[in-house]
Amino acid sequence: MKGIYVIEFSKDKKSVLLDAGWLNEHDINKSEAGFLNYIIPQQYPNSVLGGWMVLKLDNIMEYFNTSKATVSKWLKKLEKENILIHEDFRSPLWKINKDVIEVKKFYRD
């Protein structure tokens, strides 16, 4: 079941929507949902095309004003729920499972 939707209104204007039922099913809390809402636009288009994203913990910690332990906890939880896929234990490379994300375009190229 898809739970993350990227709505493209134009080449430059996009919106990320998270299905509330899907979030509940995966026990995703507000901060973890906020994290998903942060990384998808930051890493666009790799985040929605199955490409690897470089997630720098320092940048994420600064944006959310939180600790490294908290960000690591979010990443581990999203990996456990098969929402994020980690390339390797020490690698900064992550990608979103293509089975949980969908892109809808509402414009013509």
WOGIGI-V789630 format. One record per pair of residues at least 12 apart in sequence whose C-alpha atoms are under 8 Angstrom apart, sorted by sequence separation. I is the first residue (numbers start at 1). J is the second residue. D is the distance in Angstrom with one decimal. If there is no record, write none. Layout:
BEGIN
I_J_D + I_J_D
END
This chain:
BEGIN
4_16_7.2 + 5_17_5.1 + 84_96_4.6 + 85_97_6.3 + 4_17_5.9 + 5_18_6.3 + 83_96_5.9 + 84_97_5.7 + 4_18_4.8 + 5_19_8.0 + 57_71_7.0 + 83_97_5.3 + 3_18_5.8 + 4_19_6.5 + 18_33_7.7 + 82_97_6.8 + 3_19_5.0 + 83_100_6.7 + 3_22_5.3 + 2_22_7.8 + 3_23_7.3 + 17_37_8.0 + 1_22_7.9 + 16_37_6.4 + 16_40_7.6 + 16_41_7.7 + 56_92_6.6 + 55_92_5.5 + 54_92_5.4 + 55_93_6.4 + 35_74_7.8 + 53_92_7.9 + 54_93_4.8 + 55_94_6.9 + 53_93_5.4 + 54_94_6.5 + 52_93_5.7 + 53_94_5.2 + 6_48_8.0 + 32_74_5.9 + 52_94_5.4 + 53_95_5.7 + 52_95_4.9 + 51_95_6.1 + 50_95_6.2 + 50_96_6.4 + 50_97_7.0 + 47_95_6.4 + 48_96_7.1 + 50_98_5.9 + 46_95_7.9 + 47_96_6.2 + 49_98_7.5 + 48_98_7.3 + 48_101_6.7 + 48_102_7.4 + 26_81_6.6 + 48_103_7.3 + 6_101_7.6 + 8_103_7.3 + 10_105_7.8 + 4_100_6.0 + 5_101_5.7 + 6_102_6.3 + 7_103_6.0 + 8_104_6.1 + 9_105_6.4 + 10_106_7.2 + 2_99_6.4 + 3_100_5.5 + 4_101_4.6 + 5_102_4.9 + 6_103_4.7 + 7_104_5.0 + 8_105_4.7 + 9_106_5.2 + 10_107_5.8 + 1_99_7.2 + 2_100_4.2 + 3_101_6.3 + 4_102_6.3 + 5_103_5.8 + 6_104_6.2 + 7_105_6.1 + 8_106_5.9 + 9_107_6.0 + 1_100_6.3 + 2_101_5.6 + 5_104_7.3 + 7_106_7.4 + 8_107_7.4 + 2_102_6.8
END
